[in-house]
Amino acid sequence: MGAGTPSSYGTANGGWDTIILRHSQWGLGHHHPTAQPMGAGTPSSYGTANGGWDTIILRHSQWGLGNVKPTAQPPQSSEVPTGTLADTGSVEWSSSQVMGDGEGVQWPRGEGQGSRLDVHPHRTRSRCKPRSVLRFSSLMWVWQLQRHTVLRSPTPPPRQGVRPSAYGREHIPQWESLLFPSFTLSLVDITSGPWSLDVALELTPTKFFNSPYQLNSGIGGSCPQGWAQDASELQFPRHTQPRDGETCSRSPEPDSDSPEEACQASLHGVLGVRVIKVDWQRSQNGVAHHTQEYPCPELVVRRGQPFSLRVDLSGDVDSEEALVFTVQTGPRASEDLHTKAVFQTAEQDAAGAWAAVKEAHSGSTMTVSLTSPPDAVIGRYLLSARPSSRRKHSDRKLGEFILLFNPWCPEDDVFLASEEERQEYVLNDSGIIFRGVEQHIRAQGWNYGQFEEDILDICLSILDRSPSHQKKPTIDVSQRHDPIYVTRVISAMVNSNNDRGVVQGQWRGKYGSGTSPLHWRGSVAILQKWSKGRCKPVKYGQCWVFAGVMCTVLRCLGIATRVVSNFNSAHDTDRNLSVDKYVDSYGRTLEDLTEDSMWNFHVWNESWFARQDLGPSYNGWQVLDATPQEESEGMFQCGPASVTAIREGDVHLAHDGHFVFAEVNADYITWLWHEDQSRERVYSDTKKVGRCISTKAVGSDSRVDITGLYKYPEGSRKERQVYRKAVKKLLSVEARGRRSRIRRASVRGLWRDDLLEPAVKPSISGKFKVLEPPVLGHDLKLALSVANLTSRAQQVQVNMSCATILYTRRPVAEILRESHVARLGPHEETKIPVEITYSRYKEDLTEDKKILLAAMCIVSKGEKLLVEKDITLEDFITIKVLGPAVVGVAVAVEVTVVNPLLEKVEDGVLMVEGSGLLQGQLSIDVPSLQPQERAVVQFSITPSKSGPRQLQADLISAHFPDIKGFVIVDVATAK
């Protein structure tokens, strides 16, 4: 403690309020200092190590205990207790001698080894409050059986003049015994209403009662050998709160037969049972909660549904004893924010709140069923517990568990009634994403992998990395009960535009510093790379990558989610519900004027949950789009937007309904831009936006067209009514409080009436026709068919262009431009041949393998017609599983690939991936392939999970874009 006078040890007011002295011959004595020092002289006056006081233990009113070994002379013998433990095993002192201030504790002298313990804690009126802890300002008295038993702390005692911040009235160091060959000293505390008492016991070293809790006051003693040998034998009944003037007393029953029973009964009334450990029953709970596939060490359960725990206690408890549980999540958890809850076992669940029900009770083991509210905050929780007879701050931390959304719970906002849909949209860890063009839709396999290693932890960390969490973490966590909030945060975090999100987008066709979006076959590699790279955005992604990753995250968190593809998807930048495209006389898109666009396809997500903010009419599928296209509330995020609201034209409702409505229902308007900067509306198919909206079927790999969920039949009266309703809500004076004229940055204003009135239909028609299947590496052969729709002869100028494009229809390189003149008689049709050789497009073809043809047809009297054709080049790959697939048994797989080119390919690599079929990815070198040569590649897989599993194969070469294929493998359970 340092040199100095005894006064340096403190005073009763905030200092060292108890000093325990251990004498090598006499045992323990104590002094309870007041404002005056303990006595004159330096600390050395307390004794020497040879035959004197060899240990001084100081108790501080705020910090706890410390100790020092003095080296001077012992105090006067009058300060030493007259009895010793060696006499009969018990010594008696009056309360004034031991506790001071009338706080009575007695250890009466018994006969032989049969000591009795009577405890009389008097009520302190000035500090006693209901449910509070009564803190005695007196000493802990300890008798010891071995001279070398001393106290220690897991953290060093405070030094003189130093008050560590961790020490305080609410956090005093936890003290336990220092083990020696024969005995150990354990510290135990109990609480009975406003009463507090501490007891020190000495037990055998192999069966000791270890309870590191705060010391307030106490008595001391030892049971003779053979008494209370096992901590499980110590029973602690509840105390009743005395009326004013009464004392709490525990005496042996009148008919006690033995000293052992008397001692045991005394301990039974003094000590409290502790929670030792918990069995999370992961297997049983995992099956009940459909979470058994998560590989994480913590228990994973779903909210609103009970889960069972088996709690082991330090001793037997009576049937009336309750367990008090505390659950908390996030930083600075609080009951006001619903991120913390304290509740105890009851006979039945408490509706709408955390609840615990005692299912079974046998001796020191209790089985309890815990239930969270159906609107509980999702995330990682810490669970603590204590018997109700113990003090409030004596909770035992039992560990962590993870709570997810629950589509199986009718009271949860994410409830989905169909079991088949829950299996597909929550538990299926693979799926299909549809890409291509309207006339040629292709299926691409995708490994969602929500049950793969570390994925759940990564998904939870995505929430913690969001800007809203970084700014206000406590508020952010408290809002994670709401699927509307969670899904909107995820839609922003999957892209990296405003934050350190998961995926960085790239639509320029240059991927040298990262991975091409087409090379990804699933979400697992992306999420793991983001996590291992310290949350550095992964390069690169496009719409189907963003949608695939978002589907993984939301399914992992328990929200039913699917991937949806919209063909001819509009990107409306100016909120006028139309896509305005500007072209030249050859039909080529003018990039500097065209702000809007129409993508060949666009992929987003739908999640199923209730819209408490909008009303039950808008429950069900909600659109979420993680692709960064337009900012919403200052962030690149989109949704959730109710699919029902989109179909009904309620574009003013949250969130981003107007943008999604335009994606599927905008009018497509083409403008011919003249050199004098005038424009002229060109007739084209205005109804081409929002075609073949597709998703994977439940339980199969087929495509389901869900266009009818988004809009009424194209061109129908109802569809036009809804469109006009949407335009008025966005643009009318009544709805927007401003003029309905839309200002554009580079062109003249566009009036609302222009949007609603179609262009005049021309007197001719035109259409591109494919004469041979467009195969990668081959020449393309098509024809433009032009027909005269009148009974008079007409002359048509045809200006034709062709370009390689990205899937967003952004041109990359022009590969053809030519003009033709067609003279047509009445109702005559003519065909203009179009041939594009492989040598023309092979250098400029992107990984999207898309080509756009356009023809501007100009009739002699001034009418104009634009004809367009999107082409996706085909490739070939097949996958066969050569035998039955069984968990844990290797099975051969055969992949057939074809060199699509008319030249030799030597750098082919086959990449294989499949959740539950392979650990990670498999890379196989493909032998050298001659022009258009087929090759067979064989390898084996050993399934680790049963059920339908998706196996993907991807042929990669620098000479051509990826060639992808997949197959569903039905894996049987091992016998």
Secondary structure, DSSP 8 states (H G I E B T S, - for coil): --SS-GGGG--TTTSEEEEEEEETTTEEEEE---SS-SSSS-GGGG--TTTSEEEEEEEETTTEEEEE---S----GGGS-S--TTTTS-----HHHHT-TT-EEE----BTTB---EEE----TTT--TT------S------SSTT--EE-SS----TT---TT-BTTB----EE---SS-EEEEEEEEETTEEEEEEEEE-TTS-----------EE----TTSS-SGGG----------TT--------TT--SHHHHHHHHHHHH----EEEEE--HHHHHHHHT-TT--SSSEEEETTS-EEEEEEESS---TT--EEEEEEESTT--TTTTSEEEEEEESS--TTS-EEEEEEEETTEEEEEEE--TT---EEEEEEEEETTS-TT--EEEEEEEEE--TT-TTSTT----HHHHIIIII--EEEEEEEETTEEEEEEEE--TTSTTHHHHHHHHHHTSHHHHH-HHHHHHTTT-HHHHHHHHHHHSB-SSSS-SEEE--SS--TTS--GGG--BSHHHHHHHHHTTT--EEEE-HHHHHHHHHHHHHHHT--EEEEEEEEEEE-SSSSSEEEEEE-TT--B-TTT---EEEEEEEEEEEEE--TTT-GGG-EEEEE--S--S-BTTBS----EEHHHHHTT-TTSTTTHHHHHHHHH-EEEEEEE-TTS-EEEEB--TT-SSEEEEEE-TTSS-EEE-HHHHSSSTTSHHHHHHHHHHHHHHHSHHHHSS-S-B--SSS--B-HHHHHS-----SEEEEEEESS--BTTS-EEEEEEEEE-SSS-EEEEEEEEEEEE-TT--EEEEEEEEEEEEEE-TT-EEEEEEEE-HHHHTTT--TT-EEEEEEEEEETTS-EEEEEEEEE-B--EEEEEES-EETTB-EEEEEEEE--SSS-B---EEEEE-TTTSSSEEEEE---B-TT-EEEEEEEE---S-EEEEEEEEEEETTEEEEEEEEEEEEE---
